[in-house]
Amino acid sequence: MAFPGRRLDLAGLLVARRDGPRVHAGERCDKRRRGRSSSRLLRARRCLLVIEVAASSLRYDLNAKAPLYAEADVPEYWIVNLVDRELVVFRSPEEGAYRDRITYRAGDRVAPEAWQDVVIEVSELFPAEEPS
């Protein structure tokens, strides 16, 4: 589910950009309304997986968001790196950092820790490459 233009509540921290981060998370995220505002907050303590799709935001997603998600104890954070056509998976948050960082490429398969029966072919995450 995508929530463009929304803010992400990281257990008290807010990650927001003017155009809104593209937040993708499992259905177990706790969506609540605050006051009379139509703004929705996704509460990170209930999220099992956050996925970012990055091209121009790659540096920000790797260097700024990853520590915030780890600090909020989001168990798994994926970045679909459109530039290098790879999937970067962060797992096992500890003291504001992820203990594990694994990079997957075309030909690899990966499953979210929370849904081991959902196996994803990494090559299917990217558009087909045009012949040279």
C-alpha positions, 0 to 999 in steps of 0.5 A: 500500500502506498501513502504518498504525501503522508508522514511516517511516525517512527515511534515519536520521530517523523520522517517527512519530505515536502513531496512525502516519502513513498512508504510501502508497508505490510497490512499490519501497520497501524493507520490512525487519524490524528484529530480532525486532520486527514493526515495518516501516520503509520506507526513504525512499532507495528510495521514488519517491513518498509520498502522504498523504491529509490532512484534520485533518493537513494543516498537519503534512503540509505544514509538518513532513513535506514538509521531512523527505521532501525532506531524505531525497531522496524525489523526489516527495511528494503530499498529497491535501487533502480539505478544499480538494479539491486535490492538492498535489505536491512535486517536485525535492528540494534541500537539505531543501526541494522546489524545485517545489510544484504545486497541482492541482484538479478538471479537472486531470490529473497523472502521477507522474514515476516512472510517466508512463503512469499519468495520474490525474484529480484529481477522482477522488481525492475523493468526489462532492460532495453537491448543495446 
